[in-house]
Each structure stands twice: as structure tokens, then as C-alpha cells.
């Protein structure tokens, strides 16, 4: 992969087409190489069309994101912030990981999809109650899965929560 990238830069291209160029590189090298590549591209005003299934990569390094549908049609095309915050379907939201559909609870809410970092375990009673199914350790936080009457919800929490604990869910 790295040799292929080096060949691509040999003639100082105006535009670079990359399809998952870091897919077979270990995480340590990948992280460093990504930063160096995208810094170089911006400093040298080289356009790049970059295909990836890695949402963190797309958010961190893109000026614009084109999110394609299952059949290759354009779903969204905008800045990373606008794409992330403007999803309208489960498919679009799933590109960024677990997505929670809160329409059953808040039918008049303009926002439908909530990411785990946008929900919280509430100390106070809310419209959404449930039982903890699992706490998944993710490094700097736990991903808490809560079974509710409308299905599972996922949220970030600083600590694990015991399975079968009753909780209330709120939004930030």
C-alpha cells in the first residue's frame, strides 16, 4: 500500500484517486501516514477523491463527504459536520456507527437520529426507561445498550452499568 502511494506522488499529480489506501496497514502506521498524506495534499493543493468505509477517517480529513446509497446513488454531499448532523435515514446514520431512532418517543422532534454521545443515562425520570443489556468497554468510555419498549438504544457512559439495571435515558 505504501509503495503504491509513493508511486502516485512520483509525478506530483493535480488530482489523486484513492480507494481504501490504508486498509491493509497496521493502526500505528495508518494513523501517522493518514495525517502526513492529508497534510501534504492540502499544503500542495492536490485534489483527492478518497473512497473509505471508515467514518472517523472521513470526518477527520475530508473537506466534503459524499455518502453513497446501497445502489451507488448520492445520499448526502456536504461538509463533514453537515453530513454527520444532517442524516435522515437509518442507512445514512449507520455510516457513523450505532444510531438511535428516537421518533417513537419524540414524534414532533425535528431531529430523528441520535448518536450514542448525544444520549445519557439520566438521574431523573424521563419519557424513556429501560433495562441495561450490556456495557461494552470502548477504551475511554463504555457503550451502554439499553433495552426499551421500542427496541435497543446505545449511549456513551464513563462507567460500566450492571446488566439488568433499570435506567432512564435522556438527551444532551
N, CA and C atoms as a LAMMPS dump frame, in Angstrom:
ITEM: TIMESTEP
0
ITEM: NUMBER OF ATOMS
516
ITEM: BOX BOUNDS ff ff ff
-5.0000000000000000e+02 5.0000000000000000e+02
-5.0000000000000000e+02 5.0000000000000000e+02
-5.0000000000000000e+02 5.0000000000000000e+02
ITEM: ATOMS id mol type element x y z
1 1 1 N 0.825 -1.199 0
2 1 2 C 0 0 0
3 1 3 C 0.863 1.255 0
4 2 1 N 1.908 1.252 0.844
5 2 2 C 2.757 2.444 0.938
6 2 3 C 3.55 2.66 -0.342
7 3 1 N 3.967 1.582 -0.994
8 3 2 C 4.685 1.703 -2.265
9 3 3 C 3.757 2.286 -3.326
10 4 1 N 2.514 1.841 -3.335
11 4 2 C 1.529 2.379 -4.28
12 4 3 C 1.318 3.871 -4.084
13 5 1 N 1.262 4.313 -2.83
14 5 2 C 1.123 5.752 -2.559
15 5 3 C 2.355 6.519 -3.039
16 6 1 N 3.519 5.956 -2.789
17 6 2 C 4.757 6.62 -3.221
18 6 3 C 4.783 6.771 -4.746
19 7 1 N 4.355 5.752 -5.474
20 7 2 C 4.295 5.827 -6.936
21 7 3 C 3.326 6.92 -7.391
22 8 1 N 2.22 7.039 -6.708
23 8 2 C 1.211 8.037 -7.071
24 8 3 C 1.756 9.453 -6.951
25 9 1 N 2.673 9.674 -6.017
26 9 2 C 3.232 11.017 -5.802
27 9 3 C 4.476 11.296 -6.64
28 10 1 N 4.983 10.309 -7.343
29 10 2 C 6.228 10.467 -8.104
30 10 3 C 6.145 11.582 -9.135
31 11 1 N 4.989 11.798 -9.736
32 11 2 C 4.84 12.81 -10.786
33 11 3 C 4.058 14.038 -10.323
34 12 1 N 3.925 14.257 -9.044
35 12 2 C 3.175 15.386 -8.463
36 12 3 C 1.833 15.576 -9.174
37 13 1 N 0.869 14.743 -8.854
38 13 2 C -0.427 14.819 -9.541
39 13 3 C -1.225 16.058 -9.143
40 14 1 N -2.168 16.441 -10.008
41 14 2 C -3.1 17.525 -9.673
42 14 3 C -4.283 16.972 -8.878
43 15 1 N -4.658 15.744 -9.214
44 15 2 C -5.755 15.064 -8.53
45 15 3 C -5.325 13.633 -8.254
46 16 1 N -5.7 13.149 -7.094
47 16 2 C -5.364 11.787 -6.696
48 16 3 C -6.658 11.033 -6.417
49 17 1 N -6.779 9.824 -6.956
50 17 2 C -7.922 8.958 -6.694
51 17 3 C -7.435 7.819 -5.807
52 18 1 N -7.988 7.72 -4.602
53 18 2 C -7.553 6.7 -3.652
54 18 3 C -8.747 5.859 -3.208
55 19 1 N -8.595 4.55 -3.273
56 19 2 C -9.645 3.635 -2.853
57 19 3 C -9.13 2.804 -1.685
58 20 1 N -9.558 3.151 -0.476
59 20 2 C -9.155 2.45 0.747
60 20 3 C -7.633 2.24 0.808
61 21 1 N -6.835 3.304 0.676
62 21 2 C -5.386 3.129 0.604
63 21 3 C -4.731 2.632 1.893
64 22 1 N -5.437 2.706 3.016
65 22 2 C -4.834 2.288 4.289
66 22 3 C -5.453 1.007 4.839
67 23 1 N -6.212 0.301 4.017
68 23 2 C -6.978 -0.845 4.511
69 23 3 C -6.114 -1.999 5.013
70 24 1 N -4.902 -2.146 4.538
71 24 2 C -4.05 -3.265 4.962
72 24 3 C -2.807 -2.798 5.707
73 25 1 N -2.906 -1.655 6.334
74 25 2 C -1.78 -1.111 7.092
75 25 3 C -2.15 -1.134 8.571
76 26 1 N -1.2 -1.525 9.418
77 26 2 C -1.494 -1.603 10.847
78 26 3 C -1.845 -0.222 11.397
79 27 1 N -2.581 -0.199 12.489
80 27 2 C -3.153 1.035 13.028
81 27 3 C -2.097 2.083 13.356
82 28 1 N -0.978 1.683 13.92
83 28 2 C 0.064 2.647 14.279
84 28 3 C 0.58 3.382 13.042
85 29 1 N 0.929 2.652 11.999
86 29 2 C 1.421 3.275 10.765
87 29 3 C 0.307 4.034 10.041
88 30 1 N -0.879 3.464 10.062
89 30 2 C -2.013 4.068 9.364
90 30 3 C -2.316 5.461 9.892
91 31 1 N -2.356 5.62 11.201
92 31 2 C -2.683 6.899 11.809
93 31 3 C -1.675 7.962 11.399
94 32 1 N -0.41 7.65 11.504
95 32 2 C 0.65 8.599 11.14
96 32 3 C 0.634 8.897 9.64
97 33 1 N 0.504 7.86 8.848
98 33 2 C 0.529 8.016 7.393
99 33 3 C -0.658 8.852 6.902
100 34 1 N -1.822 8.631 7.469
101 34 2 C -3.006 9.425 7.086
102 34 3 C -2.765 10.907 7.32
103 35 1 N -2.294 11.241 8.524
104 35 2 C -2.056 12.66 8.838
105 35 3 C -1.043 13.263 7.872
106 36 1 N 0.049 12.547 7.613
107 36 2 C 1.074 13.052 6.703
108 36 3 C 0.524 13.218 5.286
109 37 1 N -0.237 12.235 4.82
110 37 2 C -0.783 12.291 3.469
111 37 3 C -1.716 13.484 3.296
112 38 1 N -2.672 13.641 4.188
113 38 2 C -3.655 14.707 4.011
114 38 3 C -3.052 16.085 4.255
115 39 1 N -2.057 16.171 5.114
116 39 2 C -1.342 17.438 5.29
117 39 3 C -0.604 17.791 4.001
118 40 1 N 0.08 16.821 3.414
119 40 2 C 0.813 17.034 2.165
120 40 3 C -0.134 17.463 1.039
121 41 1 N -1.266 16.785 0.925
122 41 2 C -2.225 17.119 -0.127
123 41 3 C -2.707 18.564 0.002
124 42 1 N -3.051 18.969 1.208
125 42 2 C -3.543 20.342 1.423
126 42 3 C -2.435 21.37 1.187
127 43 1 N -1.238 21.097 1.694
128 43 2 C -0.122 22.043 1.521
129 43 3 C 0.246 22.228 0.061
130 44 1 N 0.057 21.188 -0.751
131 44 2 C 0.436 21.237 -2.161
132 44 3 C -0.756 21.398 -3.098
133 45 1 N -1.909 21.701 -2.515
134 45 2 C -3.114 21.96 -3.293
135 45 3 C -3.411 20.843 -4.301
136 46 1 N -3.303 19.607 -3.836
137 46 2 C -3.589 18.441 -4.667
138 46 3 C -4.991 17.953 -4.316
139 47 1 N -5.855 17.903 -5.301
140 47 2 C -7.21 17.403 -5.081
141 47 3 C -7.187 15.902 -4.85
142 48 1 N -8.116 15.423 -4.069
143 48 2 C -8.145 13.995 -3.769
144 48 3 C -9.589 13.517 -3.641
145 49 1 N -9.894 12.469 -4.374
146 49 2 C -11.153 11.76 -4.206
147 49 3 C -10.786 10.467 -3.507
148 50 1 N -11.387 10.277 -2.344
149 50 2 C -10.934 9.252 -1.421
150 50 3 C -12.106 8.367 -1.028
151 51 1 N -12.071 7.091 -1.386
152 51 2 C -13.134 6.155 -1.007
153 51 3 C -12.753 5.468 0.292
154 52 1 N -13.688 5.479 1.265
155 52 2 C -13.424 4.826 2.541
156 52 3 C -14.727 4.365 3.181
157 53 1 N -14.621 3.335 3.998
158 53 2 C -15.735 2.885 4.83
159 53 3 C -15.498 3.304 6.275
160 54 1 N -14.432 4.032 6.518
161 54 2 C -14.039 4.455 7.869
162 54 3 C -14.59 5.848 8.136
163 55 1 N -15.653 5.933 8.916
164 55 2 C -16.303 7.224 9.157
165 55 3 C -15.398 8.186 9.918
166 56 1 N -14.58 7.689 10.839
167 56 2 C -13.669 8.575 11.576
168 56 3 C -12.668 9.223 10.625
169 57 1 N -12.181 8.447 9.692
170 57 2 C -11.249 8.949 8.689
171 57 3 C -11.931 10.008 7.823
172 58 1 N -13.139 9.728 7.37
173 58 2 C -13.867 10.665 6.518
174 58 3 C -14.15 11.972 7.257
175 59 1 N -14.566 11.885 8.503
176 59 2 C -14.868 13.093 9.275
177 59 3 C -13.618 13.928 9.534
178 60 1 N -12.53 13.279 9.88
179 60 2 C -11.323 13.996 10.29
180 60 3 C -10.578 14.66 9.137
181 61 1 N -10.614 14.069 7.952
182 61 2 C -9.727 14.539 6.896
183 61 3 C -10.419 15.103 5.661
184 62 1 N -11.727 15.055 5.61
185 62 2 C -12.441 15.491 4.408
186 62 3 C -12.853 16.955 4.47
187 63 1 N -12.837 17.592 3.316
188 63 2 C -13.446 18.914 3.183
189 63 3 C -14.935 18.738 2.899
190 64 1 N -15.254 17.718 2.107
191 64 2 C -16.638 17.368 1.77
192 64 3 C -16.75 15.846 1.828
193 65 1 N -17.942 15.383 2.184
194 65 2 C -18.225 13.945 2.187
195 65 3 C -19.374 13.685 1.226
196 66 1 N -19.18 12.713 0.363
197 66 2 C -20.243 12.217 -0.496
198 66 3 C -20.609 10.842 0.049
199 67 1 N -21.783 10.736 0.618
200 67 2 C -22.259 9.47 1.165
201 67 3 C -23.126 8.808 0.112
202 68 1 N -22.695 7.624 -0.327
203 68 2 C -23.422 6.909 -1.372
204 68 3 C -24.401 5.924 -0.766
205 69 1 N -25.508 5.713 -1.464
206 69 2 C -26.519 4.756 -1.035
207 69 3 C -26.142 3.339 -1.406
208 70 1 N -26.994 2.408 -1.057
209 70 2 C -26.743 0.986 -1.297
210 70 3 C -26.559 0.672 -2.779
211 71 1 N -27.216 1.45 -3.636
212 71 2 C -27.126 1.216 -5.077
213 71 3 C -26.198 2.205 -5.775
214 72 1 N -25.359 2.896 -5.002
215 72 2 C -24.397 3.822 -5.581
216 72 3 C -24.924 5.215 -5.845
217 73 1 N -26.167 5.504 -5.455
218 73 2 C -26.729 6.834 -5.681
219 73 3 C -26.295 7.788 -4.569
220 74 1 N -26.265 9.067 -4.89
221 74 2 C -25.871 10.085 -3.917
222 74 3 C -26.932 10.221 -2.837
223 75 1 N -26.526 10.063 -1.586
224 75 2 C -27.44 10.248 -0.446
225 75 3 C -27.236 11.643 0.153
226 76 1 N -25.992 11.978 0.464
227 76 2 C -25.656 13.272 1.06
228 76 3 C -24.335 13.751 0.478
229 77 1 N -24.208 15.061 0.322
230 77 2 C -22.944 15.648 -0.119
231 77 3 C -22.824 17.012 0.542
232 78 1 N -21.875 17.129 1.481
233 78 2 C -21.726 18.38 2.223
234 78 3 C -20.459 18.287 3.072
235 79 1 N -20.281 19.28 3.935
236 79 2 C -19.141 19.266 4.851
237 79 3 C -19.311 18.104 5.828
238 80 1 N -18.227 17.631 6.425
239 80 2 C -18.36 16.554 7.411
240 80 3 C -19.364 16.873 8.519
241 81 1 N -19.324 18.092 9.027
242 81 2 C -20.25 18.481 10.107
243 81 3 C -21.706 18.404 9.648
244 82 1 N -21.981 18.912 8.449
245 82 2 C -23.356 18.914 7.951
246 82 3 C -23.853 17.513 7.613
247 83 1 N -22.979 16.669 7.092
248 83 2 C -23.384 15.289 6.813
249 83 3 C -23.668 14.558 8.124
250 84 1 N -22.755 14.663 9.077
251 84 2 C -22.911 13.982 10.37
252 84 3 C -24.194 14.412 11.076
253 85 1 N -24.488 15.69 11.054
254 85 2 C -25.658 16.206 11.762
255 85 3 C -26.929 16.223 10.915
256 86 1 N -26.822 15.898 9.628
257 86 2 C -27.979 16.011 8.743
258 86 3 C -28.528 14.693 8.235
259 87 1 N -28.159 13.586 8.857
260 87 2 C -28.652 12.289 8.381
261 87 3 C -30.171 12.217 8.533
262 88 1 N -30.807 11.554 7.566
263 88 2 C -32.268 11.482 7.554
264 88 3 C -32.797 10.045 7.545
265 89 1 N -31.898 9.078 7.376
266 89 2 C -32.326 7.677 7.33
267 89 3 C -31.412 6.835 8.212
268 90 1 N -31.888 5.65 8.54
269 90 2 C -31.083 4.715 9.334
270 90 3 C -29.802 4.352 8.584
271 91 1 N -29.918 4.177 7.275
272 91 2 C -28.747 3.826 6.475
273 91 3 C -27.682 4.924 6.56
274 92 1 N -28.076 6.166 6.397
275 92 2 C -27.122 7.277 6.473
276 92 3 C -26.486 7.348 7.858
277 93 1 N -27.298 7.261 8.889
278 93 2 C -26.785 7.351 10.257
279 93 3 C -25.848 6.202 10.59
280 94 1 N -26.098 5.031 10.024
281 94 2 C -25.28 3.856 10.348
282 94 3 C -23.841 3.974 9.846
283 95 1 N -23.572 4.859 8.907
284 95 2 C -22.187 5.07 8.464
285 95 3 C -21.318 5.532 9.629
286 96 1 N -21.93 6.211 10.598
287 96 2 C -21.188 6.752 11.724
288 96 3 C -21.268 5.863 12.96
289 97 1 N -21.762 4.648 12.812
290 97 2 C -21.82 3.706 13.927
291 97 3 C -23.247 3.492 14.399
292 98 1 N -23.376 3.19 15.676
293 98 2 C -24.707 2.973 16.26
294 98 3 C -25.516 4.258 16.151
295 99 1 N -26.731 4.155 15.711
296 99 2 C -27.613 5.32 15.626
297 99 3 C -28.93 4.973 16.288
298 100 1 N -29.425 5.883 17.079
299 100 2 C -30.646 5.662 17.835
300 100 3 C -31.792 6.437 17.213
301 101 1 N -32.9 5.748 16.958
302 101 2 C -34.096 6.373 16.407
303 101 3 C -35.009 6.735 17.565
304 102 1 N -35.144 8.012 17.857
305 102 2 C -35.976 8.439 18.977
306 102 3 C -37.35 8.937 18.546
307 103 1 N -37.724 8.73 17.291
308 103 2 C -39.035 9.165 16.821
309 103 3 C -40.184 8.537 17.627
310 104 1 N -40.081 7.259 18.046
311 104 2 C -41.201 6.704 18.824
312 104 3 C -41.509 7.489 20.11
313 105 1 N -40.513 8.114 20.708
314 105 2 C -40.714 8.855 21.952
315 105 3 C -41.026 10.33 21.705
316 106 1 N -40.341 10.912 20.725
317 106 2 C -40.46 12.339 20.461
318 106 3 C -40.916 12.541 19.022
319 107 1 N -42.171 12.228 18.706
320 107 2 C -42.634 12.272 17.312
321 107 3 C -42.566 13.654 16.676
322 108 1 N -42.601 14.715 17.458
323 108 2 C -42.559 16.06 16.88
324 108 3 C -41.161 16.657 16.862
325 109 1 N -40.176 15.898 17.298
326 109 2 C -38.797 16.377 17.321
327 109 3 C -38.282 16.488 15.888
328 110 1 N -37.626 17.59 15.554
329 110 2 C -37.081 17.781 14.207
330 110 3 C -35.937 16.81 13.939
331 111 1 N -35.194 16.469 14.975
332 111 2 C -34.066 15.559 14.828
333 111 3 C -34.543 14.142 15.127
334 112 1 N -34.227 13.224 14.257
335 112 2 C -34.68 11.847 14.465
336 112 3 C -33.565 10.947 14.977
337 113 1 N -32.381 11.086 14.426
338 113 2 C -31.287 10.162 14.72
339 113 3 C -30.357 10.769 15.753
340 114 1 N -30.071 10.006 16.773
341 114 2 C -29.169 10.43 17.85
342 114 3 C -28.039 9.42 17.942
343 115 1 N -26.814 9.926 18.026
344 115 2 C -25.654 9.078 18.188
345 115 3 C -25.447 8.8 19.671
346 116 1 N -24.706 7.757 20.014
347 116 2 C -24.51 7.404 21.422
348 116 3 C -23.987 8.546 22.294
349 117 1 N -23.161 9.424 21.748
350 117 2 C -22.632 10.536 22.543
351 117 3 C -23.662 11.633 22.777
352 118 1 N -24.82 11.536 22.105
353 118 2 C -25.873 12.532 22.27
354 118 3 C -26.942 12.091 23.277
355 119 1 N -26.802 10.87 23.788
356 119 2 C -27.733 10.357 24.794
357 119 3 C -26.981 10.13 26.103
358 120 1 N -27.726 10.092 27.205
359 120 2 C -27.094 9.887 28.506
360 120 3 C -28.026 9.106 29.419
361 121 1 N -27.431 8.476 30.409
362 121 2 C -28.198 7.879 31.489
363 121 3 C -28.615 9.043 32.384
364 122 1 N -29.896 9.135 32.648
365 122 2 C -30.417 10.26 33.422
366 122 3 C -30.664 9.851 34.875
367 123 1 N -30.28 10.717 35.783
368 123 2 C -30.556 10.504 37.202
369 123 3 C -32.031 10.764 37.503
370 124 1 N -32.67 11.557 36.65
371 124 2 C -34.078 11.905 36.846
372 124 3 C -34.951 11.082 35.904
373 125 1 N -36.2 10.914 36.26
374 125 2 C -37.141 10.177 35.43
375 125 3 C -37.348 10.92 34.109
376 126 1 N -37.364 10.159 33.006
377 126 2 C -37.604 10.714 31.667
378 126 3 C -38.687 9.886 30.98
379 127 1 N -39.022 10.256 29.748
380 127 2 C -40.011 9.509 28.974
381 127 3 C -39.483 8.149 28.517
382 128 1 N -38.186 7.956 28.585
383 128 2 C -37.582 6.721 28.096
384 128 3 C -36.972 5.959 29.269
385 129 1 N -37.498 4.764 29.516
386 129 2 C -36.913 3.913 30.554
387 129 3 C -36.578 2.574 29.926
388 130 1 N -35.681 1.872 30.571
389 130 2 C -35.292 0.577 30.048
390 130 3 C -34.403 -0.17 31.002
391 131 1 N -33.873 -1.271 30.514
392 131 2 C -33.013 -2.145 31.298
393 131 3 C -31.696 -2.313 30.548
394 132 1 N -30.589 -2.195 31.257
395 132 2 C -29.275 -2.346 30.642
396 132 3 C -29.076 -3.796 30.213
397 133 1 N -28.767 -3.975 28.924
398 133 2 C -28.473 -5.303 28.396
399 133 3 C -26.992 -5.611 28.497
400 134 1 N -26.148 -4.597 28.189
401 134 2 C -24.703 -4.84 28.139
402 134 3 C -23.958 -3.519 28.214
403 135 1 N -22.768 -3.578 28.8
404 135 2 C -21.837 -2.451 28.795
405 135 3 C -20.605 -2.899 28.02
406 136 1 N -20.326 -2.239 26.905
407 136 2 C -19.187 -2.585 26.058
408 136 3 C -18.049 -1.616 26.345
409 137 1 N -16.9 -2.13 26.768
410 137 2 C -15.749 -1.275 27.048
411 137 3 C -15.16 -0.787 25.74
412 138 1 N -15.021 0.544 25.585
413 138 2 C -14.517 1.137 24.351
414 138 3 C -13.241 1.942 24.569
415 139 1 N -12.607 1.759 25.71
416 139 2 C -11.38 2.493 25.994
417 139 3 C -11.64 3.646 26.94
418 140 1 N -11.994 4.794 26.389
419 140 2 C -12.213 5.986 27.22
420 140 3 C -13.66 6.101 27.709
421 141 1 N -14.528 5.178 27.314
422 141 2 C -15.923 5.181 27.747
423 141 3 C -16.494 3.782 27.569
424 142 1 N -17.708 3.604 28.032
425 142 2 C -18.462 2.374 27.803
426 142 3 C -19.631 2.695 26.881
427 143 1 N -19.924 1.788 25.975
428 143 2 C -21.125 1.881 25.149
429 143 3 C -22.177 1.048 25.87
430 144 1 N -23.22 1.715 26.331
431 144 2 C -24.267 1.057 27.109
432 144 3 C -25.43 0.73 26.189
433 145 1 N -25.843 -0.528 26.165
434 145 2 C -27.012 -0.937 25.396
435 145 3 C -28.182 -1.071 26.366
436 146 1 N -29.245 -0.33 26.092
437 146 2 C -30.432 -0.327 26.945
438 146 3 C -31.624 -0.863 26.155
439 147 1 N -32.251 -1.91 26.681
440 147 2 C -33.461 -2.46 26.063
441 147 3 C -34.648 -1.623 26.527
442 148 1 N -35.425 -1.124 25.568
443 148 2 C -36.612 -0.317 25.869
444 148 3 C -37.816 -0.951 25.191
445 149 1 N -38.983 -0.411 25.434
446 149 2 C -40.195 -0.961 24.806
447 149 3 C -40.192 -0.768 23.289
448 150 1 N -39.369 0.161 22.78
449 150 2 C -39.292 0.403 21.335
450 150 3 C -38.043 -0.186 20.695
451 151 1 N -37.251 -0.929 21.452
452 151 2 C -36.022 -1.508 20.918
453 151 3 C -34.812 -1.039 21.701
454 152 1 N -33.624 -1.416 21.232
455 152 2 C -32.387 -1.071 21.929
456 152 3 C -31.926 0.339 21.616
457 153 1 N -31.379 1.003 22.618
458 153 2 C -30.716 2.292 22.453
459 153 3 C -29.28 2.133 22.921
460 154 1 N -28.387 2.919 22.313
461 154 2 C -26.977 2.885 22.672
462 154 3 C -26.541 4.271 23.099
463 155 1 N -25.761 4.342 24.179
464 155 2 C -25.241 5.631 24.638
465 155 3 C -23.883 5.452 25.274
466 156 1 N -23.119 6.535 25.281
467 156 2 C -21.814 6.519 25.93
468 156 3 C -21.983 6.857 27.401
469 157 1 N -21.142 6.229 28.225
470 157 2 C -21.179 6.467 29.664
471 157 3 C -19.764 6.261 30.2
472 158 1 N -19.351 7.03 31.208
473 158 2 C -17.98 6.908 31.7
474 158 3 C -17.678 5.6 32.43
475 159 1 N -18.718 4.915 32.936
476 159 2 C -18.513 3.677 33.69
477 159 3 C -19.442 2.589 33.169
478 160 1 N -19.077 1.349 33.438
479 160 2 C -19.955 0.231 33.117
480 160 3 C -21.182 0.3 34.027
481 161 1 N -22.288 -0.204 33.544
482 161 2 C -23.51 -0.291 34.335
483 161 3 C -23.907 -1.762 34.367
484 162 1 N -24.317 -2.237 35.519
485 162 2 C -24.67 -3.646 35.697
486 162 3 C -25.791 -4.059 34.76
487 163 1 N -25.668 -5.277 34.235
488 163 2 C -26.737 -5.82 33.404
489 163 3 C -28.005 -5.915 34.231
490 164 1 N -29.131 -5.686 33.586
491 164 2 C -30.47 -5.717 34.178
492 164 3 C -30.765 -4.538 35.099
493 165 1 N -29.874 -3.548 35.158
494 165 2 C -30.156 -2.342 35.944
495 165 3 C -31.215 -1.52 35.223
496 166 1 N -32.179 -0.995 35.963
497 166 2 C -33.201 -0.124 35.39
498 166 3 C -32.643 1.291 35.291
499 167 1 N -32.851 1.92 34.126
500 167 2 C -32.31 3.26 33.902
501 167 3 C -33.314 4.12 33.136
502 168 1 N -33.084 5.43 33.186
503 168 2 C -33.801 6.387 32.361
504 168 3 C -32.806 6.98 31.381
505 169 1 N -33.28 7.296 30.18
506 169 2 C -32.429 7.821 29.122
507 169 3 C -32.854 9.242 28.798
508 170 1 N -31.876 10.117 28.665
509 170 2 C -32.125 11.497 28.268
510 170 3 C -31.198 11.884 27.129
511 171 1 N -31.405 13.061 26.585
512 171 2 C -30.557 13.571 25.505
513 171 3 C -29.829 14.816 25.99
514 172 1 N -28.636 15.017 25.459
515 172 2 C -27.871 16.222 25.798
516 172 3 C -28.439 17.405 25.057
